[in-house]
C-alpha cells in the first residue's frame, strides 16, 4: 500500500438514488462500474472526489468512492453483507402443535350465518 495513491471506483448504477454514470474517463484513465476499484495518484483522487453524477448540478450525488486500501476493503465487506440474500429457511418459524389440554378456538360455525336465517323464513 502506498500513501501516495488511493483507490477509486464509480458508484454502482442506481438511477433511483441518482447514480446514473456507468463510465467516466479522466486523463486517459477509463472508469467503468463493472471494473471496480482502480488505483490512482493523489492528484487524480482529489479531482475524482469532487466529480458529481450530473456535472452541472451541484446537488447531485458524488459519482466516485475514493478511499484508502483499508476503507475499500471495509466498503466491499459491507456491500457483500448487504447483498447476501436472506434464505427462505431463515424466515420460517417452527409451528408448534396445540396440546390436547389447550382449549380449541371458537368455531366459525357456532354463530348462525345470515344465509341460514333467511333460508328458514322462506
C-alpha positions in Angstrom: 0.0 0.0 0.0 1.3 3.4 -0.9 0.4 6.6 0.9 0.7 8.4 -2.4 -2.2 6.6 -4.1 -5.8 6.0 -3.5 -8.4 3.5 -4.8 -11.3 5.0 -6.8 -14.4 3.5 -8.4 -17.6 4.7 -9.9 -20.6 4.1 -7.6 -22.9 1.4 -8.6 -25.5 2.4 -11.2 -28.8 3.1 -9.4 -31.0 5.7 -11.1 -33.5 5.8 -8.3 -30.8 7.1 -6.0 -29.3 9.5 -8.6 -26.3 7.2 -9.6 -26.6 7.4 -13.4 -23.0 7.2 -14.6 -21.8 3.9 -16.0 -18.4 5.0 -17.3 -16.1 8.1 -16.9 -12.8 9.0 -18.5 -10.3 11.4 -16.9 -6.7 12.0 -18.2 -6.8 8.8 -20.2 -8.0 6.5 -17.4 -11.3 4.8 -18.0 -13.6 4.0 -15.1 -16.4 1.5 -15.6 -18.8 0.4 -12.9 -18.2 -3.2 -13.7 -14.4 -3.0 -13.3 -14.5 -1.9 -9.7 -11.5 -0.3 -8.0 -8.7 1.5 -9.8 -5.5 2.7 -8.1 -4.9 6.4 -8.8 -2.4 9.1 -7.7 -3.4 11.7 -5.1 -3.9 14.4 -7.7 -6.4 12.4 -9.7 -8.0 11.2 -6.4 -8.6 14.8 -5.4 -10.3 15.5 -8.7 -12.5 12.4 -8.6 -13.6 13.2 -5.1 -15.4 16.3 -6.5 -17.0 14.7 -9.6 -20.8 14.7 -9.4 -23.2 12.4 -11.3 -24.6 15.3 -13.2 -21.8 17.8 -13.8 -23.9 20.9 -13.9 -25.9 20.1 -10.8 -24.2 20.8 -7.5 -26.8 18.9 -5.6 -26.4 15.6 -7.5 -24.6 12.9 -5.6 -20.9 12.3 -5.8 -20.0 9.8 -8.6 -16.9 8.2 -7.1 -15.9 6.3 -4.0 -12.3 7.4 -3.3 -10.6 5.8 -0.3 -7.6 4.0 1.1 -7.0 0.3 0.8 -8.4 -0.4 4.3 -11.5 1.7 3.6 -12.1 0.0 0.3 -11.9 -3.5 2.0 -14.4 -2.3 4.6 -16.8 -1.0 1.9 -16.5 -4.3 0.0 -17.3 -6.3 3.1 -20.3 -4.2 3.9 -21.7 -4.5 0.4 -21.2 -8.3 0.5 -23.2 -8.5 3.7 -26.0 -6.3 2.3 -26.2 -8.3 -1.0 -26.4 -11.7 0.8 -29.9 -12.8 0.1 -31.9 -14.0 3.0 -32.6 -17.7 2.8 -36.2 -18.7 2.8 -35.5 -21.1 5.7 -34.2 -18.3 7.9 -37.6 -16.6 8.0 -39.7 -19.7 8.6 -40.7 -20.2 12.2 -41.4 -23.6 13.7 -45.1 -24.4 14.0 -45.9 -26.0 17.4 -48.9 -28.3 17.6 -51.5 -27.4 20.2 -51.5 -29.5 23.4 -54.7 -31.6 24.0 -55.3 -29.7 27.2 -55.5 -26.3 25.4 -58.9 -25.0 24.5 -59.9 -25.0 20.9 -60.5 -21.7 19.2 -64.2 -20.9 18.7 -65.6 -22.5 15.6 -66.8 -20.3 12.8 -70.0 -22.5 12.6 -71.1 -21.6 16.1 -72.9 -18.4 15.0 -75.8 -18.8 12.5 -74.9 -17.4 9.1 -77.2 -14.8 7.6 -77.9 -17.2 4.7 -79.2 -19.9 7.0 -81.5 -17.4 8.8 -83.1 -16.2 5.5 -83.5 -19.8 4.2 -85.6 -20.8 7.2 -88.0 -17.9 6.7 -89.0 -18.7 3.2 
